[in-house]
């Protein structure tokens, strides 16, 4: 069977492949600690689950409007206006089955062959994959460890060409956990306005900030009309399996999104959206408790990794990942990832899953219990010690 080139060349998300490898090892009887997936280990809060169950019992299992339930769009608009710092009306909110469709639909609507999309390296691999699938040329913007994984304004400016159409960024970032400052965002905004570019602002971790503050670039003067704000429920409310995301769109993108939704998924599940209304408008104490726990885990894992010879770990300001440099072990990130799984029973991801800059790094998710993190640190220390000793 001859496959279309666009499917053959489509990228993937390495986290799911790594999880499958770890599961295969577990099937042989090995104990594996999972630090590879970006998935909170908490259950969805009970009030959200109950709201969705009630909706099912009430028969809310039929098609929803393509762009989302009016009540949810209203709740999201009010929440965004209060939290993100710019006026959002319900008609600009589109509810989607997950956050990834925001990336996919935006690029399908905005770029064509010959265009260029600037995206972060290291960064979520779907940015590059979807830009290429949409026909554009992906252009990586290096986020260097010596700069705290923040962008270099001059480097960003130097990547812009007459073919540049879109800038993608993520704050707090995956895999680094870094939070961009107001100065960083003002640089991006200045470049976007000077060159008439659209910005895709991935704010999926926007409420998972440990230090500093999350600022939406759409709140800066002149940016709401040229920014797609991508967000969702998976990370903040431990709702990964619910597949619920949303986008806040400039007006010209509303009709293209509506058509893309109708042609691809029809709508987002009605009862899931009812649960999302409860997530946004109901008690926030469970989410706040999760954030406090993530902060404690971050402190535990950063201190633990920095105590291991051969590893250097930057302290992230948000999300639930660390991105340590492992070059002191004598191995690169991919090699150490393999050794940690096979010898230590610890599943992490190589930095190259997120771009070229991370070749000497691994991504470690601390969306696991403190008990498991402590055990993982012991196992990582054992593997690292054997490598450092062997290199002498």
N, C-alpha and C positions, 0 to 999 in steps of 0.2 A: 504494500500500500504506500503510495507516495504522499507524504505529508507536506502541507504548506510550509514555506520557509519561516513564516512568522510564528508558527507553533513550535517548529523544531528549534528555533533560536530563543524561545521564551525561557527566561530564567526561573529560579525557584527560591524558596526560603529554606536555608540550610538547617534551621532549628528543627524542622519536622523530620529531616533526614537523620539528624543526630539523635533525635528521640527514638527513631526506629532502630538505629544501631544499639542504643542503650537497652531498648526493650528486648532485642534479640539476645543480648548478653544476659539480661535478667532471666530469660527463658531457659538458660543453661544452669540456673541456680545461683548466679552471682548476685550480690547485693549492690545496687547502683544508687547513688545519690544524684538526683536530677537537678542540675543547675544550668541547664541548657535552654529551657523554654521561658519565654516572657509571659508567664501566666501566673497570676496570684494564686496562692495555695489555699486561700480562704473560700468558704462557701458564699454564694450570693446572699446578701442580707435577707433575713426572713420576711420582712415587710414587702420586699420586691417580689419574692417568690409567691407570697400569698396573693398579691395583687394580680399576678399573671394567672394563677390557678383559678381565682374567682372569674377572671375574664373568660377562661375556657369553659367553666361551668355555666356562664351566662350566654354561651354560644357565640362569643366573639372570635370565631375561627374562620371567618370569611375574608375575602379580599379587602384590603385597605386602599385608600387613595394612593396613587403612585408615589406622591411626594411625602406621604406620611399622614398620620392622624392629625387633624387640626388641633386637638388638645395637646398633643405632644409638641407640635411645632410652636404653639403658643408658649408652652412651658420652657422649651429650649431657648426661644427668643428672649423671654424674660430673664432666664438664668444667664445667658450670654451678655445681655445688656448690663446686668449687675456685676458679673465676674470678669468679663473680658474688657470692659471699659469702653465699648462703643455701642451706639444705638442699633439694635437688631429688630427687625419686624418679622412676624411669623412667615410671611410670604417668601422670605429669603432663606428659610431653613428647609433643608431636604433630608428626610430620614432614609437611611440605607441599611441593607443587611451587612453590617460591619463597616469598618473605617476604610478598608482597601478600595471599595468602589469609588470613594471620593477621589483617590489618586487616579484610578483607571479612567473614570468618566472625565475628569478635568483634562487629562492629557489627550484623550481621544477628541475632546471638543476644541482643544487649543493648538495642538501641534500637527504638523504634516511633514512629509519627507523634505529634508533640507533644513528643518528647524533644529535648534539646539536647546537642551534642557540642562541647567546647572543644578547639581545635586550634591549633598555632603558625602565625603569619604573620610572616615568611616560613617556609614549611615544605613538605614533600613534598606535591604537589597531590592525591595519592590520598586523603589524610585527609579533605579537604573533599568530594571527589567521592563517596567511599564512604559518608560520613555522610549525605549528601543522598540517595543511592540507597537507603539503608536506611530512609529516611523521616524522619530526624531533621533538625533545623535546625543547620547548622554555625555555630559562634560563634568567630570568630578572636581569638586572644590575641596582640597585637602584641609582637614581639621587636625592640626599637628599637636602631638603631645606636649611639645615644648611651649605651646601657646595655650595649654590647658584645654585642648580640643575645642577652642573657640576659633571662629573664622578670622582670617587676615583680610582686612578691608581692601588693601592694595591687590591682593591675590584675586579676590572676587572681581574687582574692577577689571583686572587684566584678562579674565576669562570671557568677558562679554564681547560678543562680535555682532555684526549686523544680522546674524542668523539666530541670535539668542531670543527665545520667546518666553521662557518660564524659569524662575528660580524656586527650588524646593529646599526647605529647611525644616528642622525638627528640634523643638526645645520644650522641656528637657529632652535630651537626645538619646536615641538608641543607636549604638551600644554604649556610649560614653557616660551618660547620665549628666552631661554638662548642660547648664542653663545659660542661654544667651542673655547678655545685659541690654539695658536700654540703648547704650551706645552701639552695640552690635546691630540691634534691630534698626536703629536710625541709619546705619550704613547701608543695610540691605534695602531699606525704603528709599534712600537717596538714589541708589543704583537703579532700582526698579522704576522710579519716576523719571530719572534722567533718560533712560533708554526705552521707556514705555513697555515695561515687562509686567507679566502677571506673577504673583507670588503664591505658591502653595505652602501654607503654614500648617504643619502637622503638629497639633496641640493635644495629641492623645494622652500625653503624660502631664498635661498642664496643671492638674490638681495634686500631682505627686512631687511636690517641691519641698526639699529639706532645708535649704538655705537660700537666702535671697528671695526673689519674687518672680512669678511668671507674668510676663507682659505679652499681650497679643499684639502682633505687628499691625493688625487691622485697626487698633485704637490710635495709631499715629496719624497725624494729619494727612489727608489725601490717600490713605491706603485701603480703606474699606472697599472702595470701588474697584480695586485691582488685586484683591486678596481672596483666595479660597481658604477658609478656615476649616480644617479637618479635625474632627473630634469623635469621641465615642464613649461607650460604657464599659468596655472590656476590662481596662486596667483600673479605673477609678473605683468601680463597683463590683469587681470580681465577676464579670458577666461575659467571659470570653466565649462560652458556648452559645450564648444567646444571639450572637451575630447582630449587633446593634451599633450603628454609627450614624453620624450626621455631618452635613456640610453647611456652612454659611456662605452664600454665594453672592457675587455681584449680579445685578439684574440680567445682563446679557447671557449668563450661563444657565438661567433657570429653565428655559425651554429646551436647550440641548440636554440637560440632565433629565428632564421629564421624558424625553424621547428615548434616551439611553436606558432609563429604568424600565420603561414599558417594553423595550425590545430585548431586555436581558432577564430581569427578575420579576417584572410586573409590580411588585410592591414588597414591603417588609412585613413579616408576620404580625397580625393585629394584636394578639395577646402578648407578644413580646413588647410591643410598643406601650401597652397598658402598664406593664411592669416598669418600663422606662419612665413613664410619667411619675410613678411612685418613687423611683430612684431620684429624680430631679426635685420633686416637690415634697417628699416625705422626710423623715428624720435623717440627719447626716452623721449621727454618732458612730455608726458602724464603719463608715468610710474614714472618719477621723481616727478611729482606733486602728484601722489598717495602716494608715499613713504613719502613725506613731510607731507601730511595730516595724514597718519597713525602715524607719529611721534608725531604730535600735539594731536591726540586722545589718544595715549599712555600716554602722560604727564597728560592729563585731567583725565583719568580713574585711574591711579596710585595714583594721589593726592587725588581724590575723595574717593577711596576705603580706603586709609589709614586714612582718616578723620572720618570714620565710626567706632564707638566702636565695638569691637568684631572681626574686620577684620585686617589682616596684608598682605600687598601686596608687593612682590618683584618687583623691576623695571627691566623689561626684556630688552634685548639688541637688539632683532630682532623679526621678524614675526609680527602677530597682535593679540596676546593673552596675557592675564595676568592669573596668577594661585594663587589667594590669599588663605591664610590660614583663615578658618572661624571658627576654634574651639572655639574662644572667644565668639561666640554666644550661646554656649552650644549644638550646633548641629554638626553633621558631614556633609560632603559635599553633600551626597545624600539627607539627610533630609532637608538641607537648599535649595537645588535645587528645591525640591517639594514645599516648602513654598514660595519661590520667585515666582514661576510660578502661584500658586493658589491664593496667597494673594497679590502679588505685580505686577503680569502681566509682569514678566521679565523672559525670557528663557535663562538659562545657562546650563552648563553640570557639573555633579558631577566628582570630581577628579578620582573616581574609574573607570570611563570610560577609563582611560588611565593607570591603574595599581594600585597596592596595596599602593604604597607610597603616593598617592594623596587622601587618605581616608578623610582627614580633609581639603581638598581643593575643589574649584570649578574652572572650566575653563570659563573665560569670553572673548569672542571675541569682539575686538573693531573695527571690520569691519562694522561699522554702523556710522551714522552721529553724529557729536558732539552734536547736539540738542537732538537726541535720547539717547545718552550716558548720558548727563546731567539729562534727565528725569529718566532714569534707575537708576542713582545714588540716586536720591531722593527717589525712590520707595524701593531700597535696604536698604537705611538708615532707612526708616520707619519700614520695616520688622525686621531689625536687632535691632532697638531700642525696639520694643515690646518683642523680645526674651531676650535681656539683662535685661530689666526691670522685666520680668517674672521670671528670674532666681535669683532675689534678695530675 
